[in-house]
């Protein structure tokens, strides 16, 4: 079985966020970026499942600008077998991400799709529910074990 895990590039959780002077968002230039902590937990769980012998491959997926490749490299260093980068130079909203994931699931045919509980940059927690509906798959939210 393949497991697909989404990993998002966000401003590092330890960085003090600064609002842009025009109040249109937060300053991201010259700011340390890292993998969303909840995505990191999801990837770690996928790796545990693979190590237990229940899965054969873990695929990390990231969407965003070319710098998102650094986040994929982190996922590969953690133990993911492959990484897929969907380049997007504009903002991606939860429904857009869910539709892209649906296409990737149709291509890769994973037996399990794991997403982090939420992203620390927007706190949306919507993509998991949307992709489950688009795929007509059952879902579990906020699983801890």
C-alpha positions in Angstrom: 0.0 0.0 0.0 1.2 3.5 -0.8 0.6 6.4 1.7 0.5 9.9 0.4 1.2 12.7 2.9 0.8 16.4 2.3 3.5 18.7 3.7 3.1 22.5 3.7 5.8 25.2 3.8 5.0 27.8 6.4 6.8 30.4 8.4 8.7 28.6 11.2 6.7 28.3 14.4 9.4 30.0 16.4 9.5 33.2 14.2 7.8 36.3 15.5 5.3 37.3 12.8 5.4 40.8 11.5 2.4 42.4 9.7 3.2 44.2 6.4 3.0 48.1 6.7 0.0 48.1 4.3 -1.8 45.4 6.4 -2.2 43.1 3.4 -0.5 40.1 5.1 2.6 39.1 6.9 6.2 39.7 6.0 7.7 36.5 4.5 10.9 38.0 2.9 14.0 36.9 4.7 12.0 34.9 7.2 12.8 31.3 8.2 10.4 28.9 6.7 9.9 25.2 7.7 7.5 22.3 7.4 4.1 22.9 9.1 4.4 21.1 12.5 1.1 19.2 12.0 2.3 18.0 8.5 5.5 16.8 10.2 3.4 14.7 12.6 1.4 13.3 9.7 4.6 12.3 7.9 6.1 10.7 11.0 3.0 8.6 11.4 3.1 7.5 7.7 6.7 6.5 8.2 5.7 4.5 11.4 3.1 2.7 9.4 5.6 1.8 6.6 8.1 0.6 9.2 5.5 -1.7 10.7 5.2 -3.3 7.3 1.6 -2.1 6.6 2.8 0.2 3.7 5.4 -0.1 1.0 5.9 3.5 0.1 5.4 7.0 1.5 5.0 9.9 -0.9 5.3 13.4 0.3 3.4 16.1 -1.6 3.9 19.8 -1.4 2.3 22.7 -3.3 3.5 26.2 -3.7 6.5 28.2 -5.1 9.8 26.6 -6.0 11.1 27.1 -2.5 8.6 24.4 -1.4 11.1 21.9 -2.7 13.2 22.6 0.4 10.2 21.3 2.5 10.1 18.2 0.3 13.8 17.6 0.8 13.1 17.7 4.6 10.4 15.1 4.1 12.8 12.9 2.1 15.4 13.3 4.8 12.9 12.2 7.3 12.4 9.0 5.3 9.7 9.6 2.6 10.4 7.5 -0.5 9.4 10.1 -3.0 8.3 13.7 -3.2 5.9 15.4 -5.5 6.0 19.2 -6.0 3.1 21.0 -7.6 4.4 24.4 -8.4 2.0 27.3 -7.8 3.2 30.9 -7.7 -0.1 32.2 -6.4 -2.2 31.6 -3.2 -3.8 28.2 -3.0 -7.0 27.9 -1.1 -8.3 24.7 0.5 -10.7 23.7 -2.3 -7.9 24.3 -4.9 -5.6 22.1 -2.9 -8.3 19.4 -2.5 -8.9 19.3 -6.3 -5.2 19.0 -7.0 -4.9 16.3 -4.5 -7.8 14.4 -6.1 -5.9 14.4 -9.4 -2.7 13.2 -7.7 -4.7 10.4 -5.9 -6.2 9.3 -9.2 -2.6 9.1 -10.7 -0.7 7.6 -7.7 -3.5 5.4 -6.3 -2.5 5.5 -2.6 -4.3 3.4 -0.1 -4.2 6.1 2.5 -4.0 9.9 2.3 -2.8 11.7 5.5 -3.0 15.4 6.1 -1.9 17.4 9.1 -4.6 18.5 11.4 -4.3 22.2 10.3 -1.8 24.6 9.0 -0.3 27.1 11.4 -0.3 29.9 8.9 -4.1 30.1 8.2 -5.6 27.6 10.7 -8.1 26.6 8.0 -8.5 22.8 8.7 -10.7 22.4 5.6 -8.7 20.6 3.0 -9.0 17.1 4.6 -12.7 17.2 4.7 -12.9 18.6 1.1 -10.7 15.9 -0.4 -12.6 13.2 1.4 -15.8 14.4 -0.1 -14.3 14.8 -3.6 -12.9 11.3 -3.5 -16.0 9.9 -1.7 -13.6 8.4 0.8 -14.3 8.0 4.5 -12.3 10.3 6.8 -11.0 10.5 10.3 -10.2 13.9 11.8 -8.1 14.8 14.7 -6.8 11.2 15.1 -4.0 10.9 17.7 -3.3 7.2 17.7 
